[in-house]
Amino acid sequence: MSNKVTYNQNQLRDYSSLFSRSDAELWMKSNFESIDYKIERYDIKWQNFSNATYLDYLKYVYQILENYYQNEYIFKNSFLNEWLIKEIGQNNTKVFNEFRVGNAVADLVMFNGKSKVFEIKTEFDSTKRLNLQIENYSKAFNQIFLIVPESKLSIYSKIDKNIGLISFNNNEKLEKFILQRDAFTNSEVDYDTIMKVLHTNEYKSIVESFYGELPIMTSFNQYNICKELIKKIPNNTLNKKFIEKMKSRNLENALSNRYYKEFNQISLALKLTKKDREIMIKNLKSQIKL
């Protein structure tokens, strides 16, 4: 007789809510009510309960989700840990979570020597909005990658051949993420899309650095004036300056490839500093008391 534990989809979905932004924000305040609720509902007889911490429990739940429920959080976090974090380790590389571009929101974007966007499609996702997403991403990024389950490769391989494909599998004996097709590098960026991504101080800085000075303008007309000037900047130059501005944003990627890797995606989503992350982990090390 098999002793393998089984979990129904409702329980797994409920577990996955523990790794939401709203819950993580409560951990920062040492509020663990949502975790207590899950323990009381599903794991009151959890084997490590007698001397366990909230950190222990979350790591336990994460492992269950990793094995049985590859939702977006697990997918993103795995990709961060197995792939992106190697590139993040390079000097002056910035990674952003849920980055708005035009009418789409990219799962993950990275700026180093190039601008790259990574769109994640899990087993639960469809291709319904994919064409719109690609259309928007191609206006601002040099390379576009789709990260898809190995089982869906035949579907996504038919997509635009310029789009990179990274497959994902959940076999512990194999490499989790494999580059199936590299992305074409496009250095052409759309000035109108770039303007909507840039902050006011960023587009003004680009104008000043290219033209040597800022024109006379007011807070009411500065956007339109700078937009017209940026439109005249050679595209290759604009692409480089856009990447420079994104890399110079005051964002600290407080990620670790050694400790508490289960929380890398939460750290990125909440834009935690290293100090914030340390506080969160310290709070989670509180002993469970029900």
N, C-alpha and C positions, 0 to 999 in steps of 0.2 A: 504493500500500500504506500502511495506517495505521501510524503509529509510536506510537500511544497505548499507554501502559503499563497492564497489567492486573495485578490482585492477587487472589489467591484468598482466600476467607473465613477460612481458618485463619491465613494470614499477617496479615490485617487484625485478627483477634481477638488474635493474639499481639502485634502492635504496640500494641493498645489497653491491654494489661496494663502497659505502661510508665507509664501515667498513673494507676496505682492508688495508694492511700494507702501501702501497704507499700513500694512502690518509692520514692515520694517521701520517706518517712522515712529511707531509706538515703542519698538524695542529701544530706540534712542532715549525714550522717557522711562525706561524700565517698566513698561506696561506689557504684561505677557498674558492678558486675558484670552486672546484668541488662541494662543498655544495651549493654555490650560483647558480651554473648551475642547480642543482636538484630543488631548490626552484623556479627558474624562469620557469623551464619546467613543474613542476607538482603542485607546492604549492604556487603560487604567491598570492592566496587568503587565504592562511593559517590563521586560526582564531587568532592565537597568534602573528602574524607577526609584529604588530605595535611596540612592545617592547621586542621581543624575542631575545634570544641569540642563537649562533650556538649550544651550549649545549642543549638548549631546543628543537631545531629542530632535532638533532640527537637522542634524547630520544624519540621524537615523531615518527621518522622513525623506530627506533628499535622496538617500540611497534607494529607497523604495520607488520614488518617482523616476529616478534614473533607470531603474530596471523595468518598470511597468508603465510609465506614463510620460512619454517624451513630449511634454507641452512646451510652449514657447520659452518659458524661463529656463528649463533644463537644457533645451536646445541652444539657446543663446549662451548660457553659462558654459556649456561644454565647448562651444566654439571659441569662446574667450580663452578658456584654459588650455585647450589643445592646439590652438592655431594662432589667434591674434596676439596673445600675450607675449609670444616670441618676438613679434614685430614691435609691440609696445615697448619692449625692453630697449629698443634702439633709441638713440638720442633724438629728442625733439619730435616725437610722434604723438599725435593726439587722436583719441577715439571718442566718438560721441554716440550716445544711445538715443534712439527714436528722434532722428534728425529730420525736421520738416524741409521738404524741397517742393515748391510749387503746390500741387494738389495731392502730394503723397508724403508719407512719413517713413523714412528708411529705418530698418531695424538697427543697423550698426553702420557707422561710417568712420573712415580712418584717413588721416592726412599725414603723409611723410614726404617722400619725394613726389608722390602722386596723390591724387584724391581717389579713394576707393569706397564703394558702397556695397554692403552685403545685405541682401534680402533673404530672409529665412522663410522657407515653406515647410511646415511640419506635415505629418500624416493627416492632420485635421484641416489643413488649408486647401483652398481651391485655386485655380489659375484665373479666377474671375477678374481681378483688378490688375493682373500682372502687366498687361500691355500699357495701361495708364501709368503704372509705377515706373516701368522702364523708360517710357517717354519723358517723364519728369526727371529721372535720375541722369539720363544722358545729356541733359542740359547743364549739369553742374559738376559731374564727376568724370574723371579720366577712365575709370574702369568700373564695370558693374559685374557683381558675382551673385549667383543664386546658390543658396545652400539648401539642398534637398535630400530627403531620405533616399537611400540606395534603391528602394523599391519603386520610387517614382522617376528614376532616371530616364526611362523610355519616354515619359511624358514631357519632361523639361528639356530633353536634348533636342527637341524639335523647335524650341524657342530660338530666336535670333542668334545666329552663330557667333556674333560679336560678344555675346554675354558669356562670362565665365561660369563654369559649373563645378561646384564642390559637393561631393556626395557624403552622406552621413550613414553610418551603420552602428548598431548597438552590440556588436560582437566584441566581447572583451579580449578576444585573441587577435583581433585585427586593429589596424589603425582606424580611429574613429572617423577622421575627415580626410578625404582624398581628392586632390585636384583632378577632375576628369577632363576639364577643358579650360585653358587659360583665357582670360578676357582680353579683347582687343583694347589697345590704348588709344583713346580719343582725347586730344588736347584742346578741342574746340568747345568752349563754354559759352552759354547764352548770357549776355550781359544783363538782360532783364531779370532772369532767374537769379543770377549772382547778386544783383542789387537787393533782392528781397531776402536773401540769406544774410547779407552783411548788416552789421549794426551801424548806426550813424557814424560813430567815431572811426569805424573801419573803412567805410567807403570814402569818407573825407580824407583819411590818411593815404589811401591809394591814389586819389586825385592829386594830393599835395606832393607825394613822392614822385609821381610821373611827370607832372607839369611844373614842379618846382615851387608852386604856391597855390593857395586856395583863392578862388575868385570871390568877389564881394557877393554875399548872399545872406538871407535871413533864415530863421528856423522854419519859415513857411515855404520857401522855395529851394532850400538846399538839396532836397532829394532829387527834384527834377533837373536842377543845374548839374549836380554831380553825375546823374544818370546819363545825361547827354555827353559829358566829358569822358566818362568811363566807356561809353559806346565807341569812342574814337581811339581807345587804347588798343594796340595790336593784340589779337586774341591770345597768342602764346604768352605775351607779357601779362595779360589780365589773369590767365590761368595760374601763372606762378605767384602773382601777388595775392590772389584769392587763397591759395594754399598757405602762403606765409601768414595771412591774417587769421586763418583758422588755427594754425599751429601756435599762434601767439595768444590765443584766448586764455583767460585765467581759469584754467580747468586742470585740476590735479587728478590724474588717473590713479586712484589709490587701490591698485590691484596687486595680487600676490600669486606667484606661481608655485608657492610652497605651503603657505598657511591659510587655512579657512577658505579654500578655493570655492566652496559651495556658495560663498557670498560675493563673488566678484561681480556678477551681473547686478545685484542689488546696489553694490558700491558705485557702479557706473551709472545706474538709473537715477540714484539719489544724489549723484555728483559729490560723493563723500570725499573729504580730505583724508589723509592718513590718520590724523588725530580723530576725526569723526568715526572712522572705521574702528580704531582702537577702542573708543568709547562704546561703540555698539557691541563689539566682541566681549568687552569686559562686563557689560550688562548681561549678556547672554550666558555668561559663566555663573550666573546666580543659580543656586540650587532650587529645584522644583519643589514647591510646597503647596499641596492641595488639601 
